[in-house]
Amino acid sequence: MTTDSSALRVAIVGPESSGKSTLAEALEAALSAQGVAVARVDEYAREYYAARPYAPTMADIEAIAQEQQRREDAAASACRVLLCDSSALTNRIWAEVAFGAASGRLLALDRPHDYALTLLARPDIAWQPDPLRSHPDQRDWLYGLYLAALTRDGVAPLIVAGSHEARLAAAQAVIMALLKK
């Protein structure tokens, strides 16, 4: 990790409707129940678009990534485990899909080695419609973009797949092992 915080940062990424937010909430509850001081930073894009029409521009994506990072940094000092529902990687891929490339600003915000663990959610669960989701038939392709980006960045993600219980158990086991190091 390259951050100043002693918090173990966990990025939860993957294509839309792949169970990231559900996993983040469940991990927070499970870790808290084990006495771990945990904080969760929700995906800021949802809040951002709650107050404006969903018509993303590169400036919007950059603003979302910057605020997501600011919130992560602010929360990291008050916990042992920081669960990040999304990361700048999501914004980078969003920009690449929507505009053909990510801006230099987005690339600078995408710091995959800030995370001690990256959970990559496989889209093997049922699609759930949502106003911010627009790729119901491209989730496997998007998953491939995440995996390729992480591989290029030298990050070996923990792929979480299958039932909610299986995802939670796998992620929780690795987090607890990392806390013991």
C-alpha positions in Angstrom: 0.0 0.0 0.0 1.2 3.5 -0.7 -1.1 5.4 1.6 -0.2 6.8 5.0 -3.0 5.0 6.8 -2.6 1.8 8.7 -6.1 0.7 7.5 -6.2 -2.4 5.3 -7.9 -1.0 2.2 -10.1 -3.4 0.3 -11.3 -2.4 -3.2 -14.5 -4.1 -4.4 -14.8 -3.8 -8.1 -16.5 -5.4 -11.1 -19.1 -4.9 -13.7 -22.5 -3.4 -12.8 -25.0 -5.7 -11.0 -22.3 -8.1 -9.9 -23.0 -7.9 -6.2 -20.4 -5.4 -5.1 -22.5 -3.3 -2.8 -24.2 -6.3 -1.3 -20.8 -7.8 -0.6 -19.5 -4.6 1.0 -22.5 -4.4 3.3 -22.2 -8.0 4.3 -18.5 -7.8 4.9 -18.9 -4.7 7.1 -21.5 -6.5 9.2 -19.4 -9.7 9.4 -16.1 -8.0 10.3 -17.8 -5.7 12.8 -19.4 -8.8 14.5 -15.8 -10.1 14.9 -14.7 -6.9 16.6 -12.9 -5.5 13.7 -13.0 -1.7 13.4 -14.4 -1.4 9.8 -15.6 1.5 7.7 -17.3 1.4 4.3 -17.1 3.9 1.5 -20.1 3.5 -0.8 -19.9 4.1 -4.5 -20.1 7.9 -4.8 -21.5 7.8 -8.4 -24.9 6.9 -7.0 -25.0 10.0 -4.7 -23.6 12.2 -7.5 -26.3 11.2 -9.9 -29.1 11.4 -7.4 -29.0 15.2 -7.7 -28.6 15.5 -11.5 -29.6 13.7 -14.7 -27.6 10.7 -15.7 -25.7 12.0 -18.7 -22.1 11.4 -17.9 -19.3 13.5 -19.2 -15.5 13.0 -18.7 -15.6 15.9 -16.2 -18.4 14.0 -14.2 -16.4 10.8 -14.2 -13.3 12.7 -13.0 -15.2 14.5 -10.3 -16.7 11.2 -9.1 -13.3 9.5 -9.0 -11.7 12.4 -7.1 -14.5 12.5 -4.5 -14.5 8.7 -4.1 -10.7 8.9 -3.4 -11.2 11.8 -1.0 -13.8 9.9 1.0 -11.6 6.8 1.1 -8.7 8.8 2.5 -10.9 10.5 5.1 -12.3 7.2 6.3 -9.0 5.3 6.4 -7.7 6.9 9.6 -10.6 5.8 11.7 -10.7 2.0 11.1 -8.6 -1.1 10.8 -10.3 -2.3 7.5 -11.6 0.1 4.9 -14.1 -1.4 2.4 -14.3 0.6 -0.8 -17.4 -0.1 -2.9 -15.8 0.9 -6.1 -12.4 2.6 -6.9 -11.0 4.8 -9.5 -10.5 1.7 -11.6 -14.3 1.7 -12.1 -14.1 5.3 -13.3 -11.2 4.5 -15.6 -13.1 1.6 -17.3 -16.3 3.7 -17.4 -14.4 6.4 -19.3 -12.7 4.0 -21.6 -16.1 2.4 -22.5 -18.0 5.7 -22.8 -15.3 7.9 -24.4 -12.6 5.5 -25.8 -10.0 6.5 -23.3 -9.5 7.6 -19.7 -8.1 11.1 -19.1 -4.7 11.7 -17.5 -6.5 12.9 -14.4 -8.4 9.6 -14.1 -5.2 7.6 -14.7 -3.5 9.5 -11.9 -6.4 8.8 -9.5 -6.3 5.1 -10.4 -3.8 3.8 -7.8 -4.5 0.1 -7.6 -1.6 -0.6 -5.2 -3.2 1.6 -2.5 -5.4 -1.5 -1.8 -4.1 -4.4 0.2 -6.7 -6.5 -1.5 -8.9 -6.2 -4.5 -12.1 -8.2 -4.8 -13.3 -8.7 -8.3 -16.9 -9.6 -8.5 -17.8 -12.1 -11.2 -21.2 -11.3 -12.9 -22.6 -14.7 -12.3 -25.7 -13.5 -10.4 -29.0 -12.3 -11.8 -29.1 -8.8 -13.4 -30.9 -6.2 -11.3 -32.2 -3.2 -13.2 -31.2 0.2 -11.9 -31.3 3.7 -13.5 -27.4 3.9 -13.5 -26.9 0.5 -15.1 -26.8 0.3 -18.9 -24.9 -2.9 -19.9 -27.1 -5.9 -19.0 -25.7 -8.0 -21.9 -22.1 -6.9 -21.6 -21.3 -7.8 -18.1 -18.9 -10.6 -19.1 -17.1 -8.3 -21.5 -16.8 -5.6 -18.7 -15.6 -8.3 -16.3 -12.8 -9.0 -18.8 -11.9 -5.4 -18.9 -11.5 -5.3 -15.2 -9.4 -8.4 -15.1 -7.2 -7.2 -17.9 -6.7 -3.8 -16.3 -5.8 -5.4 -12.9 -3.4 -7.8 -14.6 -1.7 -5.0 -16.5 -1.3 -3.1 -13.2 0.2 -6.2 -11.5 -2.7 -6.8 -9.2 -3.9 -10.3 -8.5 -7.5 -9.9 -7.4 -9.5 -12.3 -5.3 -12.3 -13.3 -7.7 -15.5 -13.6 -5.7 -18.2 -15.7 -7.4 -21.1 -18.0 -6.8 -23.6 -17.6 -4.0 -23.7 -14.6 -1.6 -22.5 -16.9 1.2 -19.5 -18.2 -0.9 -18.5 -14.7 -1.8 -18.7 -13.5 1.7 -16.8 -16.5 3.2 -14.0 -16.2 0.6 -13.5 -12.4 1.1 -13.8 -12.6 4.9 -11.2 -15.4 5.1 -8.6 -13.5 3.1 -9.2 -10.2 5.0 -8.8 -12.0 8.3 -5.6 -13.6 7.1 -4.3 -10.2 6.0 -5.1 -8.7 9.4 -3.0 -11.4 11.1 0.1 -10.5 9.1 
